[in-house]
Amino acid sequence: MHIVVCIKQVPDSAQIRVHPVHNTIMRQGVPTIINPYDLFALEEALRLRDRLGGEVTVLTMGPPTASESLRKALTFGADRAVLLTDRYFAGSDTLATSYALATALEKIAAEFGAPDIVFTGKQTIDGDTAQVGPGIAKRLNYNQLTYVARIAETDLAAGTITVERRAEGGTQVLLSRLPALITMLEATNEMRRGSIENALAAASAKVITWNATDIGVTDLTKCGLRGSPTIVKKVFAPGARSEKASFIEAEGGSDLLADAVISAIFARAPAVEADLLEFAATQY
């Protein structure tokens, strides 16, 4: 079984700053981490590998420094790391990113065997679009399973996988044929601690590095800024709130406290009370 996990190196959101004049994200001096959502995908891939056998390949697109995140993934137990880096990929939006990653996955299939499953996190913390995973699935014609909370069963002989997918109003149980692309939800597992053996192996491991030519990109207009129709007009830091928190006191137990809180909310936002009363009238 061959599993590929797409990860992304992102700025640590706790330390992101916005330039006061240009209103752009200041990445200089900001530490980078593996996108937290991608760690749930990586752990799920490793669990499947441990249970069913096979290999886990980790793939990322980014600057040469992104190899640090790949080595981190190797310390957790991934078998192979592939870095996709080229100046032609700079400035890629989700459309151009999915094109580059899908092309790289075709190269991985030719070099190391076709993936049975491609994992991604549900989204990244620096973009929050949740578009790259589905974009890859569309380009490769893989079955798409998004917002997966649990993998219930994997039948390699039959070439099927059963997952539980979180949806509005409940959970969907889906049976799909492989190959499939799965985007994992947060809090679905807990990232393991890497072993000393894996850490030592990761330190000396070779990160496979490919550029646009290596993966067979023939149309550079689909890459980077030229292949990115998305235009970011402005990035800004939200201003400080002028309203202060209110302290509500009530005597006589939790019921009276709840009434006091609700009354305070309705007093501050009368439209909320009107909307709730209108909704209640349609239910009874």
Residue pairs with C-beta under 8 A, 6 or more apart in sequence:
1 48
1 49
1 52
1 53
1 54
1 55
1 116
1 117
1 156
2 54
2 55
2 57
2 112
2 113
2 114
2 115
2 116
3 45
3 48
3 49
3 54
3 55
3 56
3 57
3 115
3 116
3 117
3 118
3 119
4 56
4 57
4 58
4 59
4 105
4 108
4 115
4 117
4 118
4 119
5 38
5 41
5 42
5 45
5 56
5 57
5 58
5 59
5 73
5 78
5 118
5 119
5 120
6 38
6 41
6 59
6 60
6 101
6 118
6 119
6 120
6 132
6 133
6 136
7 34
7 35
7 38
7 41
7 42
7 58
7 59
7 60
7 69
7 70
7 73
7 121
8 34
8 35
8 38
8 60
8 61
8 62
8 69
8 124
8 126
9 32
9 33
9 34
9 35
9 60
9 62
9 65
9 66
9 68
9 69
10 32
10 33
10 34
10 35
10 124
10 125
10 126
11 25
11 27
11 30
11 31
11 32
11 33
11 126
12 30
12 31
12 32
12 33
13 125
13 126
15 30
15 31
16 25
16 26
16 30
17 25
17 26
17 30
17 237
18 24
18 25
18 26
18 235
18 236
18 237
19 25
19 26
23 234
23 235
23 236
24 235
25 126
25 235
32 65
32 68
32 69
33 69
34 42
34 69
34 72
34 73
35 121
35 124
35 125
35 126
36 121
36 125
36 186
37 121
37 122
37 123
37 124
37 125
37 184
37 186
38 120
38 121
38 124
39 121
39 191
40 121
40 184
40 185
40 186
40 187
40 188
40 189
40 191
41 119
41 120
41 121
41 182
41 183
41 184
42 56
42 58
42 73
42 76
42 78
42 119
42 191
43 76
43 189
43 190
43 191
43 192
44 119
44 151
44 182
44 184
44 188
44 189
45 56
45 78
45 117
45 119
46 56
46 76
46 77
46 78
46 192
47 189
48 54
48 117
48 151
48 154
49 55
49 56
49 77
49 79
52 154
52 156
54 116
55 79
55 80
55 112
55 113
56 77
56 78
56 79
56 80
57 78
57 79
57 80
57 81
57 82
57 108
57 112
57 115
58 70
58 73
58 74
58 78
58 80
58 81
58 82
59 81
59 82
59 84
59 101
59 104
59 105
59 108
60 66
60 69
60 70
60 82
60 83
60 84
61 83
61 84
61 85
61 89
61 92
61 97
61 100
61 101
61 104
62 69
62 83
62 84
62 85
63 85
64 83
64 85
64 209
66 83
66 85
67 81
67 83
67 207
67 209
70 81
70 82
70 83
70 207
71 81
71 202
71 203
71 205
71 207
72 202
73 81
74 81
74 198
74 201
74 202
74 205
75 194
75 198
75 199
75 202
76 191
76 192
76 194
76 198
77 192
77 194
77 195
77 198
80 112
80 208
81 205
81 207
81 208
82 104
82 108
82 207
82 208
82 209
82 210
83 207
83 208
83 209
83 210
84 100
84 101
84 104
84 210
84 211
84 215
85 209
85 210
85 211
86 211
86 212
86 223
87 224
88 211
88 212
88 217
88 220
88 223
88 224
89 96
89 97
89 100
89 212
89 223
89 224
90 224
90 225
91 224
91 225
91 228
92 100
92 223
92 224
92 225
92 227
92 228
93 228
93 229
93 230
94 127
94 129
94 131
94 132
94 135
94 230
95 131
95 135
95 227
95 228
95 229
95 230
96 222
96 223
96 224
96 227
96 228
97 132
97 135
98 131
98 132
98 135
98 136
98 138
98 139
99 135
99 139
99 222
99 223
99 227
100 212
100 215
100 217
100 223
101 132
101 136
102 135
102 136
102 139
102 140
103 215
103 216
103 217
104 210
104 215
105 115
105 118
105 136
105 140
106 140
106 215
106 216
107 210
107 214
107 215
107 216
108 115
109 115
114 179
115 179
116 156
116 178
116 179
117 161
117 178
117 179
117 180
117 181
117 182
118 136
118 137
118 140
118 142
118 179
118 180
118 181
118 182
119 181
119 182
119 183
119 184
120 132
120 133
120 136
120 181
120 182
120 183
120 184
121 133
121 183
121 184
121 186
122 130
122 133
122 146
122 147
122 183
122 184
122 185
122 186
123 129
123 130
123 183
124 132
130 146
130 183
133 144
133 146
133 181
133 183
134 144
134 146
134 181
134 183
136 142
136 181
137 143
137 144
137 180
137 181
138 144
140 179
140 181
142 179
142 180
142 181
143 176
143 177
143 178
143 179
143 180
143 181
144 180
144 181
145 161
145 163
145 165
145 174
145 176
145 180
145 181
145 182
145 183
146 165
146 182
146 183
147 165
147 166
147 167
147 183
147 185
148 163
148 164
148 165
148 166
148 182
148 183
148 184
148 185
148 188
149 164
149 165
149 166
149 171
149 185
149 188
150 163
150 164
150 188
151 161
151 162
151 163
151 164
151 182
152 162
152 163
152 164
152 173
153 161
153 162
154 160
154 161
154 162
155 161
156 178
159 177
159 178
160 175
160 176
160 177
160 178
161 175
161 176
161 177
161 178
161 180
162 173
162 174
162 175
162 176
163 173
163 174
163 176
163 182
164 171
164 172
164 173
164 174
165 171
165 172
165 173
165 174
166 172
166 185
194 202
212 220
212 223
217 223
220 226
220 227
221 227
246 264
248 257
248 260
248 261
248 264
249 260
250 256
250 257
250 259
250 260
265 272
266 272
266 273
